[in-house]
Amino acid sequence: MLLGHELREYREARGISREDAGERIRASASKISRMELGRVGFKVRDIEDLLKMYGVTDRTRMKAYLQMAKESNEPGWWKRYGDSLHKWFTRYVGFEEAADHIRVYESQFVPGLLQTEPYVREVISAGNASDEVTEQRIQARLERQKRVEEDTAMRMWVILDEAAVRRPVGGQTEQGLSIMSGQMRRLIDLAENYPNITIQIVPFSAGVHAAEAGSFTILRYSEFELSDLVYLENLTGAEIVDRRPAVEAYTKAMTGLSVAAATPEQTKEMLKQILDELEKGRSAAGE
């Protein structure tokens, strides 16, 4: 989709019609349209011919676009998990992998990219015995998280409702408290040692705020003149929104949440306080 967007920008800047572009690569105007929307695979030779037609002569830029064409035809890592992942979710993961700025508001749980493995297992299995499909979903989420550790250029801004860090995933048992303690340590580590990750908590004391309707994710692609995308998930599916009024509304909500939320420094103190409460609860449960 990103490469298709760039191709369209170059074509329109040169005043070339889709029909003429299609003729250059022995294809139809509708094929050019599908290419520009990222709905078909790319042949590297076709991309090279189109870029030359569009006047792209810089070798470094040409090389980068041809590499993008090659990568776009390679199956993403998430394809390995086959039917265990919903189709609407595999589509989202592709967008997430390409984004260089991810903004998340979560009202119910710690976001999947920041969850510990015990937390992941409890959320996905819902306390039930793990079967093959469940295990594949767990492994897919852990695979997604590798980017948090490895891609320091990717920036994340996460705003959590206090309920998301208070909800006892795993219950009030000693095991459940251990899961939550480990998760709080993970969030504290991310907040203190990952400068590309910002975490804020909207405390209960903030009252009603700008995102009472629920969780959402905003994806940005800074290197491309592409509008931000909003990801919305519900009980039976999900939606990826690029309509400008909707994106602007969610961006405004994210800004409002950042004002209502505790500062990053205050958030670290809140997390440490919650961890201390959990540790005391674990000690009491073990007595």
ChimeraX attribute file (.defattr): number of C-alpha atoms within 10 A of each C-alpha:
attribute: neighborCount
match mode: 1-to-1
recipient: residues
	/A:1	16
	/A:2	18
	/A:3	20
	/A:4	20
	/A:5	17
	/A:6	16
	/A:7	21
	/A:8	19
	/A:9	15
	/A:10	17
	/A:11	21
	/A:12	12
	/A:13	11
	/A:14	12
	/A:15	10
	/A:16	14
	/A:17	13
	/A:18	20
	/A:19	15
	/A:20	16
	/A:21	20
	/A:22	18
	/A:23	13
	/A:24	14
	/A:25	17
	/A:26	11
	/A:27	15
	/A:28	15
	/A:29	16
	/A:30	12
	/A:31	18
	/A:32	24
	/A:33	17
	/A:34	14
	/A:35	20
	/A:36	21
	/A:37	16
	/A:38	16
	/A:39	12
	/A:40	16
	/A:41	13
	/A:42	19
	/A:43	14
	/A:44	16
	/A:45	12
	/A:46	17
	/A:47	21
	/A:48	18
	/A:49	13
	/A:50	20
	/A:51	20
	/A:52	13
	/A:53	17
	/A:54	20
	/A:55	12
	/A:56	13
	/A:57	11
	/A:58	9
	/A:59	9
	/A:60	9
	/A:61	12
	/A:62	16
	/A:63	12
	/A:64	10
	/A:65	19
	/A:66	21
	/A:67	12
	/A:68	16
	/A:69	21
	/A:70	13
	/A:71	12
	/A:72	18
	/A:73	13
	/A:74	9
	/A:75	10
	/A:76	13
	/A:77	12
	/A:78	19
	/A:79	12
	/A:80	12
	/A:81	15
	/A:82	13
	/A:83	12
	/A:84	15
	/A:85	17
	/A:86	13
	/A:87	12
	/A:88	14
	/A:89	15
	/A:90	17
	/A:91	14
	/A:92	15
	/A:93	15
	/A:94	14
	/A:95	18
	/A:96	20
	/A:97	14
	/A:98	13
	/A:99	19
	/A:100	17
	/A:101	19
	/A:102	20
	/A:103	19
	/A:104	20
	/A:105	26
	/A:106	22
	/A:107	22
	/A:108	16
	/A:109	20
	/A:110	26
	/A:111	18
	/A:112	15
	/A:113	16
	/A:114	19
	/A:115	21
	/A:116	20
	/A:117	16
	/A:118	18
	/A:119	22
	/A:120	24
	/A:121	23
	/A:122	18
	/A:123	17
	/A:124	15
	/A:125	17
	/A:126	13
	/A:127	12
	/A:128	11
	/A:129	9
	/A:130	15
	/A:131	9
	/A:132	9
	/A:133	15
	/A:134	18
	/A:135	17
	/A:136	18
	/A:137	22
	/A:138	20
	/A:139	17
	/A:140	18
	/A:141	20
	/A:142	18
	/A:143	13
	/A:144	17
	/A:145	16
	/A:146	11
	/A:147	14
	/A:148	18
	/A:149	9
	/A:150	9
	/A:151	11
	/A:152	14
	/A:153	11
	/A:154	16
	/A:155	19
	/A:156	21
	/A:157	18
	/A:158	21
	/A:159	27
	/A:160	25
	/A:161	25
	/A:162	22
	/A:163	17
	/A:164	18
	/A:165	23
	/A:166	16
	/A:167	14
	/A:168	16
	/A:169	25
	/A:170	20
	/A:171	14
	/A:172	16
	/A:173	15
	/A:174	18
	/A:175	15
	/A:176	19
	/A:177	24
	/A:178	21
	/A:179	23
	/A:180	27
	/A:181	21
	/A:182	19
	/A:183	24
	/A:184	26
	/A:185	15
	/A:186	16
	/A:187	21
	/A:188	20
	/A:189	12
	/A:190	19
	/A:191	20
	/A:192	15
	/A:193	10
	/A:194	15
	/A:195	11
	/A:196	16
	/A:197	19
	/A:198	19
	/A:199	23
	/A:200	27
	/A:201	28
	/A:202	24
	/A:203	16
	/A:204	12
	/A:205	9
	/A:206	13
	/A:207	8
	/A:208	9
	/A:209	16
	/A:210	15
	/A:211	18
	/A:212	10
	/A:213	8
	/A:214	13
	/A:215	20
	/A:216	17
	/A:217	22
	/A:218	24
	/A:219	22
	/A:220	21
	/A:221	18
	/A:222	12
	/A:223	9
	/A:224	11
	/A:225	12
	/A:226	14
	/A:227	14
	/A:228	20
	/A:229	23
	/A:230	22
	/A:231	19
	/A:232	16
	/A:233	15
	/A:234	9
	/A:235	5
	/A:236	7
	/A:237	11
	/A:238	16
	/A:239	14
	/A:240	17
	/A:241	14
	/A:242	16
	/A:243	12
	/A:244	12
	/A:245	9
	/A:246	13
	/A:247	18
	/A:248	14
	/A:249	11
	/A:250	20
	/A:251	17
	/A:252	14
	/A:253	17
	/A:254	23
	/A:255	13
	/A:256	14
	/A:257	22
	/A:258	22
	/A:259	13
	/A:260	19
	/A:261	24
	/A:262	20
	/A:263	16
	/A:264	17
	/A:265	13
	/A:266	13
	/A:267	23
	/A:268	22
	/A:269	14
	/A:270	20
	/A:271	24
	/A:272	17
	/A:273	13
	/A:274	17
	/A:275	22
	/A:276	14
	/A:277	13
	/A:278	24
	/A:279	17
	/A:280	13
	/A:281	17
	/A:282	19
	/A:283	11
	/A:284	10
	/A:285	13
	/A:286	9
	/A:287	5
